[in-house]
Amino acid sequence: MKMKMKLTELLGIQYPIIQGGMAWASDATLAAAVSNAGAAGIIGSGGRTTEWTREEIRRAKTLTDKPFGVNVMLMAPNKDEIVDLICAEKVAFVTLGAGNPVPYIDKFQAAGVKVIPVVPSVKLAQRIESAGADALVIEGMEAGGHVGTQTTMALMSNVLPLITIPVVVAGGISDGRAMAAALLMGAAGVQMGSRFLLTTECPFHPAAKERIIKATDTDSVVTGYSRNHGVRGLKNAFTDRYLELERSGAPQGELDALATGTNRLAAIDGDVEAGLVQVGQSLNVLNNIAPCRDVVAAIVQEARQALANACKIEL
């Protein structure tokens, strides 16, 4: 049964769930599997070549006839090539982060591509809405990878009453209960990254998946927070060394040199000590690997039950 909401109508999907566009983890196989399950899959172009992105878009089209998107990192040196590619391939939608999405909105929409930027504050959310975006994602600091300074709850409290376009909530959303909470707050849907790392279709290295399964709530750490370069992942030898240097006042160049390539090192090579396993803070519910179809079905069932239970509460 379809969950009819603003996001499902906008994207033509069954459930108001977007899969996060995780660099080195979100390929055509994962995106297509998520879309086939009734949610919205995303190919992550971060760190990838234009040629790889083209191949994955075209491969996804052979794996699903459902809508899927591409995530664009606006700090990437090949961002303009990726934007042109997405427009030419007529991808259903894009999510945009790590830069200013406003100059690209009209170009995408002229090509029939829905535009969903990721924002960390009320000011930017209002700017994105005024610029004509189709929807937006607010992502709290509980998320894996690059993070801002506000929690997901604070962002929902601050942003949702002020924005009229569909607002998708991300950051620590790892199960159906969290999805229900976001919907009750007024979200049009949720974006989940970490939960889809633990799927059979995700190419994330088995050692990194196992590290997530074994992790508990206190195993999450943010590096670079004092320099406004916060990145969340699991504690390990790399994070210990990085935080030691960060606290000692090491130059940013030295920190950057230490961190460069650590996402790929964990996700592709499986080095979970020298690499960084980028994953969100809601770790204790990330405890099994399953096909995307089963993951989406379980999330939706749990969300429906949580929403039904909420209706029984009397104040």
C-alpha positions as CSV (number, residue, x, y, z in Angstrom):
1,M,0.0,0.0,0.0
2,K,1.4,3.4,-1.0
3,M,2.1,6.1,1.6
4,K,0.6,9.1,-0.2
5,M,2.6,12.3,0.8
6,K,4.1,15.3,-0.9
7,L,7.4,13.5,-1.5
8,T,5.8,10.4,-3.0
9,E,3.7,12.5,-5.4
10,L,6.7,14.7,-6.4
11,L,9.0,11.8,-7.2
12,G,6.5,9.2,-8.3
13,I,7.5,6.7,-5.6
14,Q,5.6,4.4,-3.3
15,Y,7.2,5.3,0.1
16,P,8.6,8.7,1.3
17,I,12.1,7.4,1.7
18,I,15.2,8.6,-0.2
19,Q,18.4,6.6,0.0
20,G,21.4,8.8,0.8
21,G,23.9,9.4,-2.0
22,M,26.9,8.0,-0.2
23,A,30.3,8.3,-1.9
24,W,31.9,4.9,-2.7
25,A,28.8,3.1,-1.6
26,S,25.9,4.2,-3.8
27,D,26.1,2.6,-7.2
28,A,23.6,1.6,-9.8
29,T,23.0,-1.8,-8.2
30,L,22.0,-0.2,-4.8
31,A,20.1,2.7,-6.3
32,A,18.0,0.4,-8.5
33,A,17.3,-2.1,-5.7
34,V,16.1,0.8,-3.5
35,S,13.9,2.1,-6.2
36,N,12.5,-1.3,-7.0
37,A,11.6,-1.6,-3.3
38,G,9.3,1.4,-3.6
39,A,11.7,4.1,-2.3
40,A,14.0,6.5,-4.2
41,G,17.5,5.2,-4.9
42,I,20.5,7.5,-5.5
43,I,23.8,7.1,-7.3
44,G,26.6,8.9,-5.4
45,S,28.9,10.7,-7.8
46,G,31.2,12.0,-5.0
47,G,34.8,11.1,-5.8
48,R,33.8,9.5,-9.1
49,T,34.7,10.3,-12.7
50,T,32.1,11.6,-15.1
51,E,32.6,8.4,-17.1
52,W,31.8,6.2,-14.1
53,T,28.7,8.2,-13.3
54,R,27.5,7.9,-16.9
55,E,28.0,4.1,-16.9
56,E,26.1,3.8,-13.6
57,I,23.2,5.9,-14.7
58,R,22.8,3.9,-17.8
59,R,23.2,0.6,-15.9
60,A,20.6,1.7,-13.4
61,K,18.2,2.2,-16.3
62,T,18.6,-1.4,-17.2
63,L,17.9,-2.6,-13.6
64,T,14.8,-0.5,-12.8
65,D,12.0,1.3,-14.6
66,K,11.4,3.3,-11.4
67,P,12.6,6.8,-10.6
68,F,16.1,7.2,-9.2
69,G,18.4,10.1,-8.6
70,V,22.1,11.2,-8.5
71,N,23.9,13.0,-5.7
72,V,26.2,15.9,-6.8
73,M,29.0,17.1,-4.6
74,L,29.3,20.8,-5.6
75,M,33.0,20.9,-4.4
76,A,34.0,18.2,-7.0
77,P,36.3,19.5,-9.8
78,N,34.1,17.7,-12.4
79,K,30.8,19.0,-11.0
80,D,29.9,20.9,-14.2
81,E,30.4,17.8,-16.3
82,I,28.3,15.8,-13.9
83,V,25.5,18.4,-14.1
84,D,25.5,18.3,-17.9
85,L,25.5,14.5,-17.8
86,I,22.5,14.3,-15.5
87,C,20.6,16.8,-17.7
88,A,21.4,14.8,-20.8
89,E,20.5,11.5,-19.3
90,K,17.2,12.9,-17.9
91,V,17.6,11.5,-14.4
92,A,14.5,11.9,-12.3
93,F,16.0,14.0,-9.6
94,V,19.2,15.2,-8.0
95,T,20.3,15.9,-4.5
96,L,23.0,18.6,-4.1
97,G,25.4,19.3,-1.3
98,A,28.8,20.8,-0.3
99,G,28.3,24.0,-2.2
100,N,25.8,26.5,-3.6
101,P,23.1,24.8,-5.6
102,V,21.2,27.9,-6.7
103,P,23.1,28.5,-10.0
104,Y,22.1,25.0,-11.1
105,I,18.4,24.9,-10.3
106,D,17.1,26.4,-13.5
107,K,19.3,24.3,-15.7
108,F,18.2,21.0,-14.0
109,Q,14.5,22.0,-14.1
110,A,14.7,23.0,-17.8
111,A,15.9,19.4,-18.4
112,G,13.0,18.0,-16.4
113,V,15.2,17.0,-13.4
114,K,13.7,17.6,-10.0
115,V,16.1,19.5,-7.6
116,I,16.5,18.7,-3.9
117,P,19.4,20.5,-2.2
118,V,20.7,19.5,1.2
119,V,20.8,22.4,3.7
120,P,21.9,22.8,7.3
121,S,20.0,25.9,8.5
122,V,16.8,28.0,8.3
123,K,18.5,30.8,6.3
124,L,19.7,28.4,3.6
125,A,16.4,26.5,3.5
126,Q,14.5,29.8,2.9
127,R,17.1,30.8,0.2
128,I,16.7,27.4,-1.5
129,E,12.9,27.7,-1.4
130,S,13.0,31.2,-2.9
131,A,15.3,30.0,-5.6
132,G,12.6,27.6,-6.8
133,A,13.9,24.2,-5.7
134,D,11.4,21.3,-5.8
135,A,12.1,20.1,-2.3
136,L,15.0,20.2,0.2
137,V,16.7,17.9,2.7
138,I,17.6,19.1,6.2
139,E,20.4,17.0,7.6
140,G,21.3,16.9,11.3
141,M,24.7,16.4,12.8
142,E,23.8,12.8,13.7
143,A,24.4,11.8,10.1
144,G,27.4,10.0,8.8
145,G,30.0,11.8,6.7
146,H,30.1,15.6,6.5
147,V,28.0,17.2,9.2
148,G,26.8,20.6,10.4
149,T,26.2,21.9,13.8
150,Q,22.5,21.4,14.5
151,T,20.8,18.2,15.6
152,T,18.0,16.7,13.5
153,M,15.4,17.5,16.1
154,A,16.5,21.2,16.2
155,L,16.5,21.4,12.5
156,M,13.0,20.0,12.3
157,S,11.8,22.4,15.0
158,N,13.4,25.4,13.3
159,V,12.8,24.7,9.6
160,L,9.6,22.7,9.2
161,P,7.2,25.5,10.3
162,L,8.8,28.0,7.9
163,I,9.1,26.1,4.6
164,T,6.2,25.2,2.2
165,I,8.0,23.0,-0.3
166,P,8.5,19.3,0.7
167,V,11.1,19.0,3.4
168,V,13.0,15.7,3.7
169,V,14.6,14.9,7.1
170,A,18.0,13.2,7.4
171,G,20.5,12.5,10.2
172,G,20.2,9.5,12.5
173,I,17.1,8.2,10.7
174,S,17.9,4.5,10.7
175,D,14.5,2.8,11.4
176,G,10.8,3.1,11.1
177,R,10.4,4.7,14.5
178,A,12.6,7.6,13.5
179,M,10.8,7.9,10.2
180,A,7.5,8.1,12.1
181,A,8.9,10.8,14.4
182,A,10.0,12.9,11.4
183,L,6.6,12.5,9.7
184,L,4.8,13.5,12.9
185,M,6.9,16.7,13.1
186,G,5.7,17.6,9.6
187,A,8.4,16.2,7.3
188,A,7.4,15.1,3.8
189,G,9.7,12.1,4.0
190,V,13.1,11.0,5.2
191,Q,16.6,10.3,3.8
192,M,18.5,7.3,5.0
193,G,22.1,6.5,4.3
194,S,23.5,4.3,7.0
195,R,20.7,1.8,6.9
196,F,21.3,1.1,3.2
197,L,25.0,0.4,3.8
198,L,23.8,-2.8,5.5
199,T,22.1,-4.3,2.4
200,T,23.1,-7.2,0.2
201,E,23.1,-4.9,-2.8
202,C,25.4,-2.2,-1.4
203,P,29.1,-2.6,-2.5
204,F,30.4,-1.4,0.9
205,H,33.2,-3.7,1.9
206,P,32.1,-6.6,4.1
207,A,34.7,-5.6,6.8
208,A,33.2,-2.2,7.0
209,K,29.7,-3.6,7.2
210,E,30.8,-5.9,10.0
211,R,32.4,-3.0,11.9
212,I,29.0,-1.1,11.8
213,I,27.1,-4.2,13.0
214,K,29.5,-4.6,16.0
215,A,29.4,-0.9,16.9
216,T,27.4,0.6,19.8
217,D,26.1,4.1,20.5
218,T,29.3,5.5,21.9
219,D,31.5,4.3,19.0
220,S,30.6,7.4,16.9
221,V,33.0,10.3,16.6
222,V,33.4,13.5,14.6
223,T,36.8,14.6,13.3
224,G,37.5,18.2,12.1
225,Y,34.7,19.7,14.2
226,S,36.8,22.5,15.6
227,R,37.8,23.5,12.0
228,N,34.3,23.5,10.6
229,H,35.2,20.4,8.6
230,G,33.2,17.9,10.7
231,V,33.0,14.3,9.4
232,R,31.3,11.6,11.4
233,G,32.5,8.0,11.4
234,L,33.5,5.1,13.7
235,K,36.3,5.5,16.2
236,N,39.5,3.8,15.1
237,A,43.2,4.3,14.8
238,F,42.7,7.0,12.1
239,T,40.3,9.0,14.2
240,D,42.5,8.8,17.3
241,R,45.4,10.1,15.4
242,Y,43.4,12.9,13.6
243,L,41.8,14.1,16.9
244,E,45.2,14.1,18.6
245,L,46.6,16.3,15.9
246,E,43.5,18.5,15.8
247,R,43.6,19.1,19.5
248,S,47.3,20.0,19.3
249,G,46.6,22.7,16.7
250,A,48.2,21.0,13.7
251,P,48.0,22.9,10.4
252,Q,44.9,22.2,8.3
253,G,47.1,20.9,5.5
254,E,48.5,18.2,7.7
255,L,45.0,17.1,8.8
256,D,43.8,17.1,5.2
257,A,46.8,15.0,4.1
258,L,46.0,12.5,6.8
259,A,42.2,12.3,6.0
260,T,42.4,12.2,2.2
261,G,41.3,8.9,0.8
262,T,40.2,7.4,4.1
263,N,36.5,7.1,3.0
264,R,37.5,5.0,0.0
265,L,40.1,3.1,2.1
266,A,37.3,1.8,4.4
267,A,34.4,1.5,1.9
268,I,36.3,-0.2,-1.0
269,D,39.5,-1.7,0.5
270,G,38.0,-2.7,3.8
271,D,40.7,-1.1,6.0
272,V,38.6,-0.2,9.0
273,E,41.6,1.1,11.1
274,A,43.5,3.4,8.7
275,G,40.3,4.2,6.8
276,L,37.1,6.0,8.1
277,V,33.8,4.0,8.2
278,Q,31.4,6.9,7.6
279,V,28.1,6.1,9.3
280,G,25.5,7.9,11.3
281,Q,25.0,8.0,15.1
282,S,22.0,5.7,15.4
283,L,24.2,2.6,15.5
284,N,22.4,0.1,17.8
285,V,19.6,-0.5,15.3
286,L,22.1,-1.2,12.5
287,N,22.5,-4.8,13.3
288,N,21.7,-6.9,10.2
289,I,22.4,-7.2,6.5
290,A,19.3,-7.7,4.3
291,P,18.1,-7.1,0.7
292,C,16.8,-3.6,0.1
293,R,13.3,-4.8,-0.5
294,D,13.2,-6.4,3.0
295,V,14.8,-3.3,4.6
296,V,12.3,-0.9,3.0
297,A,9.3,-3.2,3.9
298,A,10.5,-3.4,7.6
299,I,11.0,0.4,7.9
300,V,7.5,1.1,6.5
301,Q,5.9,-1.5,8.7
302,E,7.6,-0.2,11.8
303,A,6.7,3.4,10.8
304,R,3.1,2.6,10.3
305,Q,3.0,0.8,13.7
306,A,4.6,3.8,15.4
307,L,2.2,6.2,13.8
308,A,-0.8,4.0,14.9
309,N,0.5,3.9,18.4
310,A,1.0,7.7,18.5
311,C,-2.7,8.1,17.6
312,K,-3.6,6.2,20.8
313,I,-1.7,8.6,23.1
314,E,-3.9,10.9,25.2
315,L,-2.5,14.1,26.7
